[in-house]
Amino acid sequence: MRIMQRSAFKRSNDSTRIIITAIMGISFGIFIGISISSVHLSKISLLSGVKSSFDVPMTEIGIAHTIFDGSSGTKNIEALRSATLPKINVSSNPRGAELLPPGIVVSESDLYLRRLWGDPSEDLKKKPKYLLTFTVGYDQRHNIDAALKKFSDDFAILLFHYDGRTSEWDQFEWSKNAIHVSVKKQTKWWYAKRFLHPDIVSAFEYILIWDEDLGVEHFDGDKYMNLVIKHGLEISQPGIEPNNGLTWEMTKRRGDREVHTVTQERPGWCSDPHLPPCAAFVEIMAPAFSREAWRCVWHMIQNDLVHGWGLDFALRRCVEPPAHEKIGVIDSQWIIHQVIPSLGNQGQSENGEDPRAAVRARCRNEWGQFQARLSNADKEHLKELKRSGKV
């Protein structure tokens, strides 16, 4: 009998525990369900609010006014408020930016190096006024090192590497602050057309585009630029030592003056004493262009004519007349052309031909093509002027 009573009591306790456990489980489940539903509804409400801000027309966009907590670096939303904006279509903006408000448009770039940290306004201790570019191979590193020591920190340095070797230049301290662009077997005019767009280099007053085989024992960059500015030259070059290599009479150094803008060539070479090669002429070896002149010259460089032959005879078109007064040679700051055929050695032999001879042949061919294109462009423009009754 006692055994039966204990058994009944035990079953009663087990049933009670089961019921209590079930009640607790159901309660806990209800609590979790309510919590999840609350979060889910909050998310739905938030997403709905975000969606509604993108569904409204451009003129009814809600603008989030935000503040930045300088101490923590976190961004906090202070308030949401509606603002009515007119549809933006500003025809005076640069092409492609018509849908932007003018105040946010930055139509030009620069080549100034920037830090990855700190306040952007404190990145630059000094902004260089001029851009100096060389097209180089590593074999001429000591020549370039000597040349760059002749230029102050008023010049930003940009090296175009035609041999693909860039990291080795870090042996020079100045190289760490230079810009390096590497594309194998290309000329300086190929680089210039692709990397020196006028809107990229507009921060610089003058752009110098130099060869790598130039001796600078008698040259100072700052003095050169002072003379360029003093004489109002839009396009210039240093005088060339007349006893080293072939050069035009116009670009030969004269020892009796600071600057010259006209010369005497061989009989029959100049139909007009104020036209190339007797005036309004510099070579493509070491030219310097004002910002305004370069904007024009860049547009005249052809994409497929990479050696630049013929450009020197056409540069006068990129300054206001009289061109012979604004294009000249700085005699008192002169250089030596070392005539190192380094780029020519980058050529490729075809049909057993000397690689340098093949490069030279293309140079001559490009000269003829450029002259033909320029002549045809002049003729077509004149025809258009006649059709419109402007001449």
C-alpha positions as CSV (number, residue, x, y, z in Angstrom):
1,M,0.0,0.0,0.0
2,R,2.8,2.4,0.9
3,I,4.5,1.6,-2.4
4,M,1.4,2.6,-4.3
5,Q,1.1,5.9,-2.4
6,R,4.7,6.8,-3.1
7,S,4.2,6.0,-6.8
8,A,1.2,8.2,-7.0
9,F,3.0,11.0,-5.3
10,K,5.9,10.7,-7.7
11,R,3.7,10.8,-10.7
12,S,2.0,13.9,-9.3
13,N,5.4,15.7,-8.9
14,D,6.5,14.8,-12.4
15,S,3.3,16.2,-13.9
16,T,3.7,19.4,-12.0
17,R,7.3,19.9,-13.2
18,I,6.2,19.2,-16.8
19,I,3.5,21.7,-16.5
20,I,5.8,24.4,-15.0
21,T,8.5,23.7,-17.6
22,A,5.9,24.1,-20.4
23,I,4.6,27.3,-19.0
24,M,8.1,28.7,-18.7
25,G,9.0,27.7,-22.2
26,I,5.8,29.2,-23.7
27,S,6.5,32.5,-21.7
28,F,10.1,32.6,-22.9
29,G,9.0,32.0,-26.5
30,I,6.4,34.7,-26.3
31,F,9.1,37.1,-25.0
32,I,11.5,36.3,-27.8
33,G,8.8,36.6,-30.4
34,I,7.8,40.0,-29.2
35,S,11.5,41.2,-29.2
36,I,12.1,39.9,-32.7
37,S,8.9,41.5,-34.0
38,S,9.8,44.8,-32.4
39,V,13.3,44.8,-34.1
40,H,11.8,43.6,-37.4
41,L,9.2,46.3,-37.4
42,S,11.8,48.9,-36.6
43,K,13.9,47.8,-39.5
44,I,10.9,47.8,-41.8
45,S,10.1,51.3,-40.6
46,L,13.7,52.5,-41.2
47,L,13.9,50.9,-44.6
48,S,10.6,52.4,-45.5
49,G,11.8,55.8,-44.6
50,V,15.0,55.4,-46.6
51,K,13.1,54.1,-49.6
52,S,10.7,57.0,-49.5
53,S,13.6,59.5,-49.6
54,F,14.8,57.9,-52.9
55,D,11.3,57.6,-54.4
56,V,10.6,61.3,-54.3
57,P,11.4,63.5,-57.3
58,M,14.7,65.4,-57.5
59,T,13.0,68.6,-56.4
60,E,11.7,67.0,-53.1
61,I,14.8,65.3,-51.9
62,G,15.2,65.2,-48.1
63,I,18.7,66.4,-47.2
64,A,20.4,64.9,-44.2
65,H,22.2,67.5,-42.2
66,T,25.2,65.9,-40.5
67,I,27.8,66.9,-38.1
68,F,31.2,65.3,-37.5
69,D,32.4,64.6,-34.0
70,G,36.0,65.6,-34.2
71,S,37.0,63.8,-31.0
72,S,35.7,60.4,-32.0
73,G,35.9,60.7,-35.8
74,T,32.3,59.4,-36.0
75,K,29.5,60.9,-38.2
76,N,26.3,61.6,-36.5
77,I,23.0,62.6,-38.1
78,E,21.7,65.8,-36.4
79,A,18.5,66.2,-38.2
80,L,16.5,65.4,-41.4
81,R,14.9,68.3,-43.1
82,S,13.3,68.8,-46.5
83,A,14.6,71.2,-49.1
84,T,13.3,71.9,-52.5
85,L,16.0,72.0,-55.2
86,P,15.5,73.1,-58.8
87,K,16.3,70.6,-61.5
88,I,20.1,71.1,-62.2
89,N,21.2,71.6,-65.8
90,V,24.0,74.2,-66.0
91,S,25.0,74.6,-69.6
92,S,28.0,76.8,-68.6
93,N,29.5,73.9,-66.6
94,P,32.3,71.9,-68.3
95,R,31.0,69.2,-70.7
96,G,29.7,66.2,-68.7
97,A,29.2,68.2,-65.5
98,E,25.9,70.0,-66.5
99,L,23.9,68.1,-63.9
100,L,26.1,69.3,-61.0
101,P,25.8,72.5,-59.0
102,P,28.7,74.8,-60.1
103,G,30.0,75.1,-56.6
104,I,31.1,71.4,-56.5
105,V,32.7,71.3,-60.0
106,V,36.5,71.0,-60.1
107,S,37.3,71.2,-63.8
108,E,41.1,71.0,-63.5
109,S,43.5,68.7,-61.8
110,D,47.1,68.9,-60.7
111,L,50.2,66.8,-60.1
112,Y,50.8,67.8,-56.5
113,L,51.5,64.8,-54.3
114,R,49.2,64.3,-51.3
115,R,49.5,62.5,-47.9
116,L,47.2,59.6,-46.8
117,W,46.7,61.3,-43.4
118,G,46.1,64.7,-41.8
119,D,44.2,67.8,-43.0
120,P,44.2,68.1,-46.8
121,S,44.8,71.9,-46.4
122,E,48.1,71.1,-44.8
123,D,49.4,68.7,-47.4
124,L,51.6,71.1,-49.3
125,K,54.3,73.2,-47.6
126,K,55.0,74.8,-51.0
127,K,53.4,74.6,-54.4
128,P,55.9,74.3,-57.3
129,K,55.3,76.9,-59.9
130,Y,56.8,75.0,-62.9
131,L,56.6,71.4,-64.2
132,L,59.8,69.8,-65.5
133,T,59.5,66.6,-67.4
134,F,62.2,64.2,-68.8
135,T,61.8,61.1,-70.9
136,V,64.4,58.8,-69.5
137,G,66.1,55.4,-69.5
138,Y,68.0,54.1,-66.5
139,D,71.4,54.2,-68.4
140,Q,71.2,58.1,-68.3
141,R,70.5,58.3,-64.6
142,H,73.7,60.2,-63.7
143,N,73.0,62.7,-66.5
144,I,69.5,63.3,-65.2
145,D,70.7,63.5,-61.6
146,A,73.2,66.2,-62.6
147,A,70.4,68.0,-64.5
148,L,67.9,68.0,-61.7
149,K,70.5,69.5,-59.3
150,K,70.2,72.6,-61.5
151,F,66.5,73.1,-60.6
152,S,65.0,74.3,-57.3
153,D,61.9,73.2,-55.5
154,D,59.9,75.6,-57.6
155,F,60.0,72.8,-60.2
156,A,57.8,69.7,-59.8
157,I,59.6,66.7,-61.4
158,L,57.9,64.2,-63.7
159,L,59.9,61.3,-65.3
160,F,58.6,59.3,-68.2
161,H,60.4,55.9,-68.3
162,Y,60.7,54.3,-71.7
163,D,62.7,51.3,-70.4
164,G,60.3,50.2,-67.6
165,R,62.9,50.7,-64.9
166,T,61.6,53.0,-62.1
167,S,62.3,51.6,-58.6
168,E,66.1,51.8,-59.2
169,W,65.9,55.6,-59.3
170,D,65.2,55.7,-55.6
171,Q,68.9,55.8,-55.0
172,F,68.5,59.5,-55.7
173,E,66.9,61.5,-52.9
174,W,64.9,63.7,-55.3
175,S,63.4,60.7,-56.9
176,K,61.3,59.9,-53.9
177,N,59.4,63.2,-54.4
178,A,59.2,62.9,-58.2
179,I,56.3,61.4,-60.2
180,H,57.2,58.3,-62.3
181,V,55.3,57.1,-65.3
182,S,56.5,53.9,-67.0
183,V,55.4,52.7,-70.4
184,K,58.0,50.9,-72.5
185,K,59.4,52.1,-75.8
186,Q,57.4,55.4,-76.1
187,T,58.5,58.9,-77.0
188,K,58.2,62.1,-74.9
189,W,55.4,63.4,-77.3
190,W,53.5,60.2,-76.8
191,Y,53.7,60.7,-73.1
192,A,52.9,64.4,-73.3
193,K,49.7,63.8,-75.3
194,R,48.5,61.2,-72.8
195,F,49.7,62.5,-69.4
196,L,50.1,66.3,-69.8
197,H,46.6,67.3,-70.7
198,P,46.2,71.1,-70.2
199,D,43.6,70.6,-67.5
200,I,46.1,68.3,-65.6
201,V,49.0,70.7,-65.7
202,S,47.0,74.0,-65.4
203,A,48.4,74.5,-61.8
204,F,51.9,75.2,-63.3
205,E,52.8,78.5,-64.9
206,Y,55.3,76.9,-67.3
207,I,55.8,73.3,-68.6
208,L,59.3,72.2,-69.6
209,I,59.5,69.0,-71.8
210,W,63.1,68.0,-72.1
211,D,65.2,65.2,-73.6
212,E,67.6,63.2,-71.4
213,D,70.9,63.9,-73.2
214,L,71.4,67.5,-72.3
215,G,74.5,68.9,-70.4
216,V,73.6,71.6,-67.9
217,E,77.0,72.8,-66.7
218,H,76.2,76.3,-67.8
219,F,72.5,76.3,-66.8
220,D,70.4,77.4,-63.8
221,G,66.7,76.7,-63.7
222,D,65.6,79.7,-61.7
223,K,67.7,82.2,-63.7
224,Y,66.3,80.7,-66.9
225,M,62.7,81.2,-65.8
226,N,63.4,84.7,-64.6
227,L,64.7,85.6,-68.1
228,V,61.7,83.9,-69.8
229,I,59.3,86.0,-67.7
230,K,61.4,89.2,-68.0
231,H,61.3,89.0,-71.8
232,G,57.6,87.8,-72.0
233,L,58.4,84.6,-73.9
234,E,55.5,82.2,-74.3
235,I,57.6,79.5,-75.9
236,S,61.4,79.2,-75.3
237,Q,64.4,77.0,-75.0
238,P,68.0,77.4,-73.7
239,G,70.7,78.3,-76.2
240,I,72.5,75.2,-77.6
241,E,76.3,75.1,-77.5
242,P,77.1,75.6,-81.3
243,N,80.2,73.3,-81.3
244,N,78.3,70.2,-80.2
245,G,76.1,68.4,-82.7
246,L,73.8,69.7,-85.4
247,T,71.4,72.5,-84.6
248,W,69.6,75.2,-86.4
249,E,71.1,78.7,-86.4
250,M,68.1,80.0,-84.5
251,T,68.8,77.8,-81.5
252,K,72.6,78.3,-81.3
253,R,73.8,80.2,-78.3
254,R,75.0,83.7,-78.7
255,G,77.6,85.0,-76.3
256,D,76.7,88.7,-76.6
257,R,73.2,88.9,-75.2
258,E,70.6,87.4,-72.8
259,V,68.0,86.4,-75.4
260,H,67.5,86.4,-79.1
261,T,64.3,85.9,-81.1
262,V,65.5,86.2,-84.8
263,T,68.5,85.0,-86.7
264,Q,70.0,84.7,-90.2
265,E,69.8,81.3,-91.8
266,R,71.4,80.0,-95.0
267,P,70.2,81.9,-98.2
268,G,66.8,80.7,-99.4
269,W,65.8,79.1,-96.1
270,C,63.5,81.9,-94.9
271,S,60.9,83.4,-97.2
272,D,60.1,85.8,-94.3
273,P,62.7,86.9,-91.7
274,H,60.0,86.6,-89.0
275,L,59.0,83.1,-89.8
276,P,60.7,79.7,-89.0
277,P,63.4,78.8,-89.1
278,C,64.7,82.4,-88.8
279,A,62.2,83.5,-86.1
280,A,59.2,82.3,-84.1
281,F,61.1,79.0,-83.8
282,V,62.6,76.7,-81.1
283,E,63.5,73.0,-81.4
284,I,61.6,70.2,-79.7
285,M,64.7,69.1,-77.8
286,A,64.2,71.3,-74.7
287,P,61.2,73.5,-75.0
288,A,59.4,75.5,-72.3
289,F,55.8,76.5,-72.7
290,S,53.6,78.9,-70.8
291,R,50.4,77.5,-69.5
292,E,48.4,79.2,-72.2
293,A,50.7,78.2,-75.1
294,W,50.8,74.6,-73.9
295,R,47.0,74.4,-74.0
296,C,47.1,75.1,-77.7
297,V,50.2,73.0,-78.5
298,W,48.7,69.9,-76.8
299,H,45.7,70.1,-79.1
300,M,48.1,70.2,-82.1
301,I,50.0,67.0,-81.1
302,Q,48.8,64.0,-83.2
303,N,48.1,60.7,-81.4
304,D,49.8,58.6,-84.0
305,L,52.8,60.9,-84.8
306,V,54.9,60.2,-81.7
307,H,58.2,61.7,-82.6
308,G,57.0,65.3,-82.8
309,W,58.9,66.2,-86.0
310,G,57.3,69.2,-87.6
311,L,55.9,70.6,-84.4
312,D,58.7,73.1,-84.1
313,F,57.7,74.8,-87.4
314,A,54.1,75.1,-86.3
315,L,54.5,76.3,-82.7
316,R,54.1,79.9,-83.7
317,R,50.4,79.2,-84.3
318,C,50.0,78.9,-80.5
319,V,50.9,82.4,-79.5
320,E,49.2,85.7,-80.4
321,P,51.0,87.5,-83.2
322,P,53.6,88.8,-83.7
323,A,54.8,85.3,-82.8
324,H,58.5,86.2,-83.3
325,E,58.4,88.5,-80.3
326,K,57.1,85.8,-78.0
327,I,59.2,82.8,-79.0
328,G,62.9,82.9,-78.3
329,V,66.1,81.4,-77.1
330,I,67.7,82.2,-73.8
331,D,71.4,82.7,-74.6
332,S,72.8,83.4,-71.1
333,Q,71.5,80.0,-69.8
334,W,72.7,77.4,-72.3
335,I,72.9,73.7,-72.6
336,I,75.0,71.1,-74.5
337,H,73.3,68.5,-76.7
338,Q,75.2,65.3,-76.1
339,V,73.6,63.5,-79.0
340,I,73.1,60.1,-77.3
341,P,70.8,57.9,-79.5
342,S,69.3,56.2,-76.5
343,L,65.7,56.2,-77.7
344,G,66.8,55.1,-81.2
345,N,68.3,52.0,-79.6
346,Q,64.8,51.1,-78.4
347,G,63.7,50.5,-82.0
348,Q,63.2,47.2,-83.7
349,S,65.0,46.0,-86.8
350,E,62.9,45.1,-89.8
351,N,64.3,43.3,-92.8
352,G,67.8,43.4,-91.3
353,E,67.7,47.2,-91.0
354,D,69.6,49.0,-88.2
355,P,67.0,49.8,-85.5
356,R,68.2,53.3,-85.2
357,A,67.9,53.8,-89.0
358,A,64.3,52.5,-88.8
359,V,63.4,55.0,-86.1
360,R,65.0,57.8,-88.1
361,A,63.0,56.8,-91.1
362,R,59.8,57.0,-89.2
363,C,60.8,60.5,-87.9
364,R,61.1,61.8,-91.4
365,N,57.9,60.1,-92.5
366,E,56.0,61.7,-89.6
367,W,57.4,65.1,-90.5
368,G,55.9,64.8,-94.0
369,Q,52.6,63.5,-92.6
370,F,52.3,66.3,-90.1
371,Q,52.9,69.0,-92.7
372,A,50.3,67.4,-95.0
373,R,47.7,67.3,-92.3
374,L,48.3,70.9,-91.2
375,S,48.2,72.1,-94.9
376,N,44.9,70.1,-95.5
377,A,43.4,71.5,-92.3
378,D,44.2,75.1,-93.4
379,K,42.6,74.5,-96.8
380,E,39.5,73.0,-95.3
381,H,39.1,75.8,-92.8
382,L,39.6,78.4,-95.6
383,K,36.9,76.7,-97.6
384,E,34.5,76.8,-94.7
385,L,35.2,80.5,-94.1
386,K,34.4,81.1,-97.8
387,R,31.2,79.1,-97.6
388,S,30.0,81.0,-94.6
389,G,30.9,84.3,-96.2
390,K,33.5,85.3,-93.5
391,V,36.2,85.9,-96.1
